[in-house]
Every structure is written in structure tokens, then in C-alpha cells.
Amino acid sequence: MGFMLQGGFLAAAVMKIGDRGLSYSITRSARELLYIPVDKVVMYQAKAWIDMFGYRSFKVIGAVIILLLTQWTTLARDVLSLNWVILLACGLWAALLIVLYRHYQALLCSQC
């Protein structure tokens, strides 16, 4: 949202620094907490997959999507329209997380 209001190098730098800082502090801790109610073997397998394969694969997929929207098609040639695509993707991701959370809660309740 900040980049949409004031696009430029400073906004991008602040976002990147914030992303890296949160990635190594809050995000890592929160991701570790996600595995707590799961069997230890499953936890280590999932963690290994996310850390080694998933994290890097999703970065590549994101880069390809940005290239697709900005360079290979005319869907989002300017920064403002790309921002709306990113906000739409965040909304879809939030909706998916809500659905997954409900399924996770149902799974936990069925194990009780």
C-alpha cells in the first residue's frame, strides 16, 4: 500500500528491509509454531520441504508471474496496475488461509 501511495526507490528499499527483518524474526518464529500440534516426523519433513524447496520455488513462481504481467503481456504494464494485482493476490491468499484454518480446526477437533 505504501508503494502505491509513494512509488520509488525509497519505498521499495523500506519494504525490502522490512521484509528481510520480519522474515528472520517474526515470520520464522510463527512458521515454527505452525508445526507444534503435528507429529515430530511430519513436522521435520514439512519444515525441510518448506525451507529447502517450497520457499525458493514460490519465489521463482512469483518472479515469473511478475514477468508475465509486466514484460510478456500487456496486462499490467505500469506499476499501479501491478499493485492492484498484488493486492488481489493477497486477498485470495487471505481467503485461502481462512479456509485452511477452518479445516485445520476441524482436524484438531476430530482428534480430541
C-alpha positions, 0 to 999 in steps of 0.5 A: 500500500505504501508503494502505491501511495509513494512509488520509488526507490525509497519505498521499495528499499523500506519494504525490502528491509522490512521484509528481510527483518520480519522474515528472520524474526517474526515470520520464522518464529510463527512458521515454527509454531505452525508445526507444534500440534503435528507429529515430530516426523511430519513436522521435520519433513514439512519444515525441510520441504518448506525451507529447502524447496517450497520457499525458493520455488514460490519465489521463482513462481512469483518472479515469473508471474511478475514477468508475465504481467509486466514484460510478456503481456500487456496486462499490467504494464505500469506499476499501479496496475501491478499493485492492484494485482498484488493486492488481489493476490493477497486477498485470495491468499487471505481467503485461502488461509481462512479456509485452511484454518477452518479445516485445520480446526476441524482436524484438531477437533476430530482428534480430541 
